[in-house]
């Protein structure tokens, strides 16, 4: 879809067959659809309309993102339902830290439908699924999802990983090895500083035609020069990269050239290059940042030598960043 100077690209979200925009919009993260950055209701509505105007047709949320579902429901009111896809997530545990009661999880799906103002959710996901919860979720909560799908409330089933405690993607690889038929989509983190998913998780997803939603590709240190420099110094001291591999003060400045105008641009492009990735989430509440991110993904790839260099530098590191 061409929208003025922007030309959105689209990919198939695995076995779902959904033709989703390469850049998708997330209503979580630090901004939470402007809830944490002071956007008014009108500004939130404008942001959502700009998302759609730019050709983004896949929007992700969660019951755990404050009022994001309600904000989306309001902002999408009056927009043709078949012009966008909605994904949201339900928590696996209750507020007491126990695996959620199936009846309450079923009620949570109904509440998400109501908040979003829709009759169906395109992709319903378990939020922050980890190995401790995996078997219990499959045994007791997955049947709730199946019933909701039979009733037409949801179309596809997936989960998001808990990457902060599992940077090696152990739940993703376990799920794709043991129950690949259960999962239509998986949300994981893959980017310049978090490449470990390319080892096994992404190839397994490709093999099983599972759609990958790539999250948090810029967060948290990549766009902040001091934090990035400190991280590079730490990895040098730990022996994860060589001391002469990168400059401490501007370690990724060499990526900025030609049409790649920032490290953030490079981050989005790299995150989209892997063929196992269907869509890359952005969670900004700034329309100008949103436009910049769309513009960056008009470039199909970084220079081949830069991509190879990044893989050589960071490809074997499994650490949460």
C-alpha positions as CSV (number, residue, x, y, z in Angstrom):
1,X,0.0,0.0,0.0
2,X,1.3,3.4,-0.9
3,X,0.4,6.3,1.3
4,X,2.0,9.5,0.1
5,X,5.8,9.1,0.4
6,X,5.4,5.8,2.3
7,X,5.3,2.4,0.7
8,X,4.3,-0.3,3.2
9,X,5.5,-3.9,2.7
10,X,3.5,-6.9,3.7
11,X,4.3,-10.5,4.7
12,X,2.2,-13.6,5.5
13,X,1.8,-14.3,9.2
14,X,2.7,-18.0,9.0
15,X,-0.1,-20.5,8.7
16,X,-2.7,-17.9,9.6
17,X,-2.5,-16.6,6.0
18,X,-3.0,-13.1,7.2
19,X,-1.3,-10.5,5.0
20,X,0.2,-8.3,7.7
21,X,2.2,-5.1,7.4
22,X,5.9,-5.6,7.9
23,X,5.8,-2.8,10.6
24,X,3.0,-3.4,13.1
25,X,1.9,-1.3,16.0
26,X,2.1,-2.3,19.6
27,X,0.2,-0.6,22.4
28,X,2.5,-1.7,25.2
29,X,6.1,-0.9,25.9
30,X,7.2,2.3,27.7
31,X,4.5,4.4,26.0
32,X,1.4,2.2,26.2
33,X,-0.3,4.1,23.5
34,X,0.5,7.4,25.0
35,X,-0.8,6.6,28.5
36,X,2.7,7.1,29.9
37,X,3.7,10.0,27.6
38,X,0.8,12.4,28.3
39,X,-1.2,12.0,25.1
40,X,-4.8,13.3,25.3
41,X,-7.7,11.1,24.1
42,X,-7.8,13.1,20.8
43,X,-4.1,12.7,20.3
44,X,-4.4,8.9,21.0
45,X,-7.2,8.8,18.3
46,X,-5.0,10.7,15.9
47,X,-2.1,8.3,16.5
48,X,-4.3,5.3,15.8
49,X,-5.6,6.9,12.6
50,X,-2.1,7.7,11.5
51,X,-1.1,4.1,12.1
52,X,-3.8,3.0,9.7
53,X,-3.1,5.8,7.2
54,X,0.6,4.6,6.9
55,X,-0.6,1.2,5.8
56,X,-0.1,-0.6,9.2
57,X,-2.8,-3.2,9.5
58,X,-1.7,-5.3,12.5
59,X,-2.2,-3.9,16.0
60,X,-1.2,-5.7,19.2
61,X,-2.4,-5.1,22.7
62,X,-2.9,-6.9,26.0
63,X,-5.2,-6.8,29.0
64,X,-2.0,-6.0,30.9
65,X,-1.3,-2.7,29.1
66,X,-3.3,-0.4,31.3
67,X,-6.2,1.0,29.2
68,X,-4.7,0.2,25.8
69,X,-7.6,-2.1,24.8
70,X,-10.2,0.6,25.6
71,X,-8.1,3.2,23.8
72,X,-7.9,1.1,20.7
73,X,-11.6,0.3,20.8
74,X,-12.3,4.0,20.8
75,X,-9.8,4.9,18.2
76,X,-10.9,2.2,15.8
77,X,-14.6,2.9,16.1
78,X,-16.1,3.5,12.7
79,X,-13.1,1.9,10.8
80,X,-14.0,-1.1,8.6
81,X,-13.2,-4.2,10.7
82,X,-11.8,-6.1,7.7
83,X,-9.2,-3.3,7.1
84,X,-7.0,-4.3,10.1
85,X,-6.1,-7.2,12.3
86,X,-6.2,-7.1,16.1
87,X,-4.0,-9.2,18.4
88,X,-4.2,-9.1,22.1
89,X,-3.0,-11.1,25.1
90,X,-4.3,-12.7,28.3
91,X,-2.2,-13.2,31.4
92,X,-1.3,-16.8,32.3
93,X,-1.2,-16.1,36.1
94,X,-3.6,-14.3,38.3
95,X,-2.7,-11.4,40.6
96,X,-1.7,-13.9,43.3
97,X,0.9,-15.5,41.1
98,X,-1.1,-18.7,40.5
99,X,-2.0,-20.2,37.2
100,X,-5.3,-18.6,36.1
101,X,-8.6,-20.3,36.7
102,X,-10.0,-21.4,33.3
103,X,-13.4,-19.8,33.9
104,X,-11.7,-16.5,34.7
105,X,-9.5,-16.8,31.7
106,X,-12.6,-17.3,29.5
107,X,-14.2,-14.2,31.1
108,X,-11.0,-12.3,30.4
109,X,-11.4,-13.0,26.6
110,X,-14.9,-11.7,26.7
111,X,-13.7,-8.6,28.5
112,X,-11.0,-8.0,25.9
113,X,-13.7,-8.2,23.2
114,X,-15.8,-5.7,24.9
115,X,-12.9,-3.2,25.6
116,X,-11.8,-3.5,22.0
117,X,-15.3,-3.0,20.7
118,X,-15.1,-6.0,18.3
119,X,-16.9,-9.3,17.8
120,X,-13.7,-11.3,17.3
121,X,-10.0,-11.1,17.9
122,X,-7.7,-12.1,15.1
123,X,-4.8,-13.4,17.2
124,X,-5.3,-14.2,20.9
125,X,-2.1,-14.9,22.8
126,X,-0.9,-16.1,26.2
127,X,1.1,-13.2,27.7
128,X,4.7,-13.9,28.9
129,X,4.5,-17.6,28.7
130,X,7.5,-19.3,30.3
131,X,8.7,-22.8,31.0
132,X,7.4,-22.8,34.6
133,X,3.8,-22.3,33.3
134,X,4.0,-24.0,29.9
135,X,2.5,-27.4,30.8
136,X,-0.2,-26.0,33.0
137,X,-1.2,-23.5,30.3
138,X,-1.3,-26.2,27.6
139,X,-3.3,-28.6,29.8
140,X,-5.8,-26.1,31.4
141,X,-5.9,-22.8,29.6
142,X,-5.3,-23.8,26.0
143,X,-8.7,-25.6,25.8
144,X,-10.3,-22.3,26.8
145,X,-8.7,-20.7,23.7
146,X,-9.9,-23.6,21.6
147,X,-13.5,-23.2,22.8
148,X,-13.3,-19.4,22.1
149,X,-12.1,-20.2,18.6
150,X,-14.9,-22.6,18.0
151,X,-17.4,-19.9,19.2
152,X,-15.9,-17.4,16.7
153,X,-14.5,-15.1,19.4
154,X,-10.9,-15.6,18.2
155,X,-9.4,-16.8,15.0
156,X,-5.8,-17.8,15.8
157,X,-3.8,-18.8,19.0
158,X,-0.3,-17.8,20.0
159,X,1.9,-16.7,22.9
160,X,4.5,-14.1,23.7
161,X,7.7,-15.2,25.4
162,X,9.1,-13.9,28.6
163,X,12.4,-12.7,27.1
164,X,13.7,-10.9,30.1
165,X,14.2,-14.2,32.0
166,X,14.5,-16.5,28.9
167,X,16.9,-14.7,26.5
168,X,17.7,-18.1,25.0
169,X,14.0,-18.5,23.9
170,X,13.7,-21.9,25.7
171,X,9.9,-21.8,25.8
172,X,9.7,-21.0,22.1
173,X,12.0,-23.8,21.1
174,X,10.2,-26.2,23.5
175,X,6.8,-25.3,22.2
176,X,7.9,-25.7,18.6
177,X,9.5,-29.0,19.2
178,X,6.7,-30.6,21.3
179,X,3.4,-28.9,20.2
180,X,4.1,-27.1,16.9
181,X,0.5,-27.7,15.8
182,X,-0.9,-25.7,18.8
183,X,0.7,-22.4,17.9
184,X,-0.3,-20.2,15.0
185,X,1.9,-17.3,16.1
186,X,4.7,-16.6,18.5
187,X,5.9,-13.2,19.7
188,X,9.6,-13.1,20.5
189,X,12.5,-10.7,20.6
190,X,15.1,-10.7,17.8
191,X,17.3,-7.7,16.9
192,X,20.8,-6.4,16.6
193,X,21.7,-7.0,20.2
194,X,19.4,-10.0,20.6
195,X,20.1,-12.4,17.8
196,X,19.9,-15.7,19.6
197,X,16.5,-16.6,18.2
198,X,18.2,-17.2,14.8
199,X,20.0,-20.2,16.3
200,X,17.0,-22.4,16.7
201,X,13.7,-20.6,17.4
202,X,13.3,-18.8,14.1
203,X,14.3,-21.9,12.0
204,X,11.8,-24.0,13.9
205,X,9.1,-21.4,13.3
206,X,9.8,-21.4,9.6
207,X,9.8,-25.2,9.5
208,X,6.4,-25.3,11.2
209,X,4.9,-22.3,9.4
210,X,4.4,-20.4,12.6
211,X,4.0,-16.6,12.2
212,X,6.6,-14.6,14.2
213,X,5.8,-11.2,15.6
214,X,9.0,-9.5,16.5
215,X,8.8,-7.4,19.6
216,X,11.0,-4.8,21.5
217,X,13.6,-4.7,18.7
218,X,14.9,-1.2,19.7
219,X,14.3,-1.3,23.4
220,X,16.2,-0.5,25.6
221,X,19.8,0.3,25.0
222,X,20.1,0.4,21.3
223,X,18.8,4.0,20.8
224,X,20.6,5.4,23.8
225,X,24.3,6.1,23.1
226,X,25.5,6.0,26.7
227,X,23.6,2.9,27.6
228,X,24.8,1.2,24.4
229,X,28.4,2.2,25.0
230,X,28.2,0.9,28.5
231,X,26.8,-2.4,27.3
232,X,29.5,-2.8,24.7
233,X,32.2,-2.1,27.4
234,X,30.5,-4.7,29.6
235,X,30.5,-7.4,26.9
236,X,34.2,-6.6,26.2
237,X,35.1,-7.1,29.9
238,X,33.1,-10.4,29.9
239,X,35.0,-11.6,26.8
240,X,31.8,-11.8,24.7
241,X,33.3,-9.5,22.1
242,X,36.9,-8.5,21.5
243,X,38.3,-5.3,22.9
244,X,39.2,-3.9,19.5
245,X,35.9,-4.9,17.8
246,X,34.0,-1.6,18.3
247,X,34.5,1.9,19.4
248,X,33.3,2.5,23.0
249,X,31.9,5.9,22.5
250,X,30.0,5.3,19.2
251,X,30.0,1.5,18.8
252,X,27.3,1.3,16.0
253,X,27.9,4.6,14.3
254,X,29.3,2.8,11.3
255,X,25.8,1.6,10.4
256,X,24.7,5.2,9.6
257,X,25.3,5.8,6.0
258,X,23.3,6.2,2.8
259,X,19.6,5.8,3.5
260,X,20.2,4.4,6.9
261,X,19.9,7.6,8.9
262,X,20.2,6.4,12.5
263,X,21.0,3.3,14.6
264,X,17.3,3.0,15.2
265,X,16.7,2.8,11.4
266,X,19.4,0.0,11.3
267,X,17.7,-1.7,14.2
268,X,14.3,-2.0,12.5
269,X,15.9,-3.0,9.2
270,X,18.0,-5.7,10.8
271,X,15.0,-7.0,12.8
272,X,13.0,-7.4,9.6
273,X,15.7,-9.1,7.5
274,X,15.3,-12.6,8.8
275,X,12.8,-14.5,6.6
276,X,11.2,-16.1,9.6
277,X,10.0,-12.8,10.9
278,X,6.5,-11.8,9.6
279,X,6.1,-8.4,11.3
280,X,8.1,-6.1,13.5
281,X,6.4,-4.2,16.3
282,X,6.9,-0.5,17.0
283,X,5.4,1.0,20.2
284,X,6.1,4.7,19.8
285,X,3.5,7.3,20.7
286,X,5.2,9.9,18.5
287,X,3.8,10.2,15.0
288,X,7.1,11.5,13.6
289,X,9.0,8.5,15.1
290,X,6.3,6.2,13.6
291,X,6.8,7.8,10.2
292,X,10.5,7.4,10.5
293,X,10.1,3.7,11.4
294,X,7.9,3.1,8.4
295,X,10.4,4.9,6.1
296,X,13.2,2.7,7.4
297,X,11.4,-0.5,6.5
298,X,11.1,0.7,2.9
299,X,14.8,-0.5,2.7
300,X,14.8,-4.2,2.3
301,X,18.2,-4.8,3.9
302,X,21.2,-3.3,5.4
303,X,24.4,-3.5,3.2
304,X,25.3,-7.2,3.2
305,X,28.7,-6.5,4.8
306,X,27.0,-4.7,7.7
307,X,24.6,-7.5,8.3
308,X,27.4,-10.0,8.3
309,X,29.4,-7.9,10.7
310,X,26.5,-7.6,13.1
311,X,25.9,-11.3,13.1
312,X,29.6,-12.0,13.6
313,X,29.7,-9.5,16.6
314,X,26.5,-10.4,18.4
315,X,25.1,-13.6,17.0
316,X,26.2,-15.9,19.8
317,X,25.2,-13.7,22.7
318,X,22.2,-14.8,24.7
319,X,21.7,-12.0,27.2
320,X,18.6,-9.9,27.9
321,X,19.1,-6.3,26.5
